Structure formats: C-alpha cells, structure tokens
C-alpha cells in the first residue's frame, strides 16, 4: 500500500462504535496479554540495564575524584559532573526511546499474528525492528516522537493530549509499513489521528483506567499484565480504517 491509497481510505472511513471497539479490544487482549506482559518486562529490563551501564561509570568517576590523587576545586567538579550527567541522561533517553518504539512496533505485529489466530510468523518477534535494516529509521522516528511531545508540552499541556493519538498511530503505521519514509509515516499518522481522534482518545482513557484499576486490585504488580490493553484500540482502528492485505500480497508474490 502506498500513502495516497491510505489517505483515501482514511478520508472515506466510516463511524466506529465505541461499545464495539471496547468489546473487541477486551477480546483481543485475552489473546495477547502474555506478549504484552513480556513487552513490559523487556522494557524494564533494558531500562535497568542501560541505567546501570551509565550510572556505574559516573559513580566510579565520582569516587576516583573524591579519593584519588586528582585535584579539582568544587566548582570544576560541579561543572564536569553536570555536563557528564546531562550527556548520560541524553544517552539514556535516546536508547530507551528507540527501544520503546521498536518494541511497541513489534508488539503490533505480534497482535496482528494473534488476531489471525496464527501461532507464529517468520521473522515476527520483539527484536524484529532492532536490526541494522530498520535501526536508523526507528532512531529518527523515536526522536521525532520525543521532539513533538516535548514541543506540544512546552506550548501548553492541551496540545500534548492531541498529539498522543497520532504519535501512537505512527508506531502502528510503521509496524505494518516499515519501508515507508519517515515523512509518509507521519503524514498518514496525523491524517488518521485527526480523523479518529475522539474515539481513539476516549477508548484509550476508559480502557486505560480499567487496566490500572484491575492491576491495582491484583496487588499493583498486575498493572504490568494489564497495561498493554491500551495499545489495542489503535490497532483495531487501523484495522477498520486501513485494513490489511497480507493474503493478497502473498498471492501477488507467488503469481497465483
């Protein structure tokens, strides 16, 4: 599918019923909750690993300055520590943004696989977008997500509520159209986000609130198992508006 075809489908999209969308999201969650939990575990594990890898050298450097033979005055140490800390936090931000984007995109591919009642598809897994082929694009896309979100928050908090919907659709669109350009992905994402903002944001709020309530009732740890349900409305709306053509594409490839 090319961008122009998707934009036509978005413009012609029909009304989506909230109750139907909510019910389908809950039904689909029963198929993918384990993979959603695994995504949360992977995110936490990577976050912890990256933080430790960054903070350990900082701690050792501080101890070396304090107890070693290096002589710096307090002002010099403060400036050096501040600059180093800012650089390290930036590194953590970049790495975690890339990892989060790649894991969420892969999760959407896994959702599609489970939605089709398939036990496995070749090449589909949480590491599928953390590869040389896609890494540069994932980096650019994730940094644009951070930049747009920060800009929206700086302007005023209300624009942040607006952009959260198209930013989520950008991940969905990339997941199923990874060869598209960054510009095309965001054009389609904002077109779909504008068209279906109300139903997407409303479902996200309701289903997210219920996920937190159920998770808290399960001694808080359950939140990690239930929170992935918030990703499902965006997938289902994309499915309803744009659709999928895997079978047709496969037939075209084999020439039948």
MOMOCOR-V449095 format. One record per backbone hydrogen bond with DSSP energy under -1.0 kcal/mol. NH is the residue of the N-H (numbers start at 1). CO is the residue of the C=O. E is the energy in kcal/mol with one decimal. If there is no record, write none. Layout:
BEGIN
nh=NH co=CO e=E
nh=NH co=CO e=E
END
This chain:
BEGIN
nh=6 co=2 e=-1.9
nh=7 co=3 e=-2.6
nh=8 co=4 e=-1.8
nh=9 co=5 e=-2.0
nh=10 co=6 e=-2.4
nh=11 co=7 e=-2.3
nh=12 co=8 e=-1.8
nh=13 co=10 e=-1.2
nh=21 co=17 e=-2.4
nh=22 co=18 e=-2.9
nh=23 co=19 e=-2.4
nh=24 co=20 e=-2.4
nh=25 co=21 e=-2.1
nh=26 co=22 e=-2.0
nh=27 co=23 e=-2.2
nh=28 co=24 e=-2.6
nh=29 co=25 e=-2.1
nh=30 co=26 e=-1.2
nh=31 co=28 e=-1.5
nh=32 co=28 e=-1.2
nh=33 co=29 e=-1.5
nh=36 co=32 e=-2.4
nh=37 co=33 e=-2.4
nh=38 co=34 e=-2.2
nh=39 co=35 e=-2.1
nh=40 co=36 e=-1.8
nh=41 co=37 e=-2.3
nh=42 co=38 e=-2.7
nh=43 co=39 e=-2.3
nh=44 co=40 e=-2.4
nh=45 co=41 e=-2.6
nh=46 co=42 e=-2.6
nh=47 co=43 e=-2.4
nh=48 co=44 e=-2.7
nh=49 co=45 e=-2.5
nh=50 co=46 e=-2.9
nh=51 co=47 e=-2.3
nh=52 co=48 e=-2.4
nh=53 co=49 e=-2.3
nh=54 co=50 e=-1.7
nh=55 co=51 e=-3.2
nh=56 co=52 e=-2.1
nh=58 co=54 e=-1.1
nh=59 co=55 e=-2.5
nh=60 co=56 e=-2.6
nh=61 co=57 e=-2.6
nh=62 co=58 e=-2.1
nh=63 co=59 e=-2.2
nh=64 co=60 e=-2.2
nh=65 co=61 e=-2.2
nh=66 co=62 e=-2.2
nh=67 co=63 e=-2.8
nh=68 co=64 e=-2.0
nh=77 co=73 e=-2.3
nh=78 co=74 e=-2.4
nh=79 co=75 e=-2.3
nh=80 co=76 e=-2.6
nh=81 co=77 e=-2.7
nh=82 co=78 e=-2.2
nh=83 co=79 e=-2.5
nh=84 co=80 e=-2.6
nh=85 co=81 e=-2.4
nh=86 co=82 e=-2.3
nh=87 co=83 e=-2.3
nh=88 co=84 e=-2.4
nh=89 co=85 e=-2.5
nh=90 co=86 e=-1.9
nh=91 co=87 e=-2.2
nh=92 co=88 e=-2.4
nh=93 co=89 e=-2.5
nh=94 co=90 e=-2.5
nh=95 co=91 e=-2.5
nh=96 co=92 e=-2.7
nh=97 co=93 e=-2.2
nh=98 co=94 e=-2.3
nh=99 co=95 e=-2.6
nh=100 co=96 e=-2.8
nh=101 co=97 e=-2.2
nh=102 co=98 e=-2.6
nh=103 co=99 e=-2.8
nh=104 co=100 e=-2.3
nh=105 co=101 e=-2.4
nh=106 co=102 e=-2.3
nh=107 co=103 e=-2.3
nh=108 co=104 e=-1.9
nh=109 co=105 e=-1.4
nh=110 co=106 e=-2.2
nh=111 co=107 e=-2.7
nh=112 co=108 e=-2.1
nh=113 co=109 e=-1.9
nh=114 co=110 e=-2.6
nh=115 co=111 e=-2.7
nh=116 co=112 e=-1.4
nh=117 co=114 e=-1.7
nh=118 co=113 e=-2.3
nh=124 co=121 e=-1.9
nh=128 co=125 e=-1.8
nh=135 co=131 e=-2.5
nh=138 co=134 e=-2.8
nh=139 co=135 e=-2.4
nh=140 co=136 e=-2.2
nh=141 co=137 e=-2.9
nh=142 co=138 e=-2.7
nh=143 co=139 e=-2.2
nh=144 co=140 e=-2.1
nh=145 co=141 e=-2.0
nh=146 co=142 e=-2.1
nh=147 co=143 e=-2.7
nh=148 co=144 e=-2.9
nh=149 co=145 e=-2.3
nh=150 co=146 e=-2.7
nh=151 co=147 e=-2.5
nh=152 co=148 e=-2.5
nh=153 co=149 e=-2.2
nh=154 co=150 e=-2.3
nh=155 co=151 e=-2.2
nh=156 co=152 e=-2.1
nh=161 co=157 e=-1.1
nh=162 co=158 e=-1.4
nh=163 co=159 e=-2.6
nh=164 co=160 e=-1.4
nh=165 co=162 e=-1.1
nh=167 co=163 e=-2.3
nh=168 co=164 e=-1.4
nh=169 co=165 e=-2.1
nh=170 co=166 e=-1.8
nh=171 co=167 e=-1.0
nh=172 co=168 e=-1.7
nh=173 co=169 e=-3.1
nh=174 co=170 e=-2.2
nh=175 co=171 e=-2.2
nh=176 co=172 e=-1.5
nh=177 co=173 e=-1.2
nh=180 co=177 e=-1.8
nh=185 co=181 e=-2.2
nh=186 co=182 e=-2.1
nh=187 co=183 e=-2.1
nh=188 co=184 e=-2.4
nh=189 co=185 e=-2.2
nh=190 co=186 e=-2.3
nh=191 co=187 e=-1.8
nh=192 co=188 e=-2.7
nh=193 co=189 e=-2.6
nh=194 co=190 e=-2.3
nh=195 co=191 e=-1.9
nh=196 co=192 e=-2.4
nh=200 co=196 e=-1.8
nh=201 co=197 e=-3.0
nh=202 co=198 e=-2.5
nh=203 co=199 e=-1.9
nh=204 co=200 e=-2.3
nh=205 co=201 e=-2.4
nh=206 co=202 e=-2.3
nh=207 co=203 e=-2.7
nh=208 co=204 e=-2.0
nh=209 co=205 e=-2.3
nh=210 co=206 e=-2.2
nh=211 co=207 e=-2.0
nh=212 co=208 e=-2.1
nh=213 co=209 e=-2.4
nh=214 co=210 e=-2.7
nh=215 co=211 e=-2.3
nh=216 co=212 e=-2.8
nh=217 co=213 e=-2.1
nh=218 co=214 e=-1.1
nh=219 co=216 e=-1.1
nh=221 co=219 e=-2.8
nh=223 co=220 e=-2.0
nh=224 co=221 e=-1.1
nh=226 co=222 e=-1.6
nh=227 co=223 e=-2.6
nh=229 co=226 e=-1.8
nh=230 co=227 e=-1.8
nh=231 co=228 e=-1.6
nh=232 co=229 e=-1.3
nh=235 co=231 e=-1.1
nh=236 co=232 e=-2.6
nh=237 co=233 e=-2.6
nh=238 co=234 e=-2.2
nh=239 co=235 e=-2.5
nh=240 co=236 e=-2.3
nh=241 co=237 e=-2.7
nh=242 co=238 e=-2.6
nh=243 co=238 e=-1.8
nh=249 co=245 e=-2.6
nh=250 co=246 e=-2.3
nh=251 co=247 e=-2.3
nh=252 co=248 e=-2.3
nh=253 co=249 e=-1.9
nh=254 co=250 e=-1.8
nh=256 co=251 e=-1.8
END
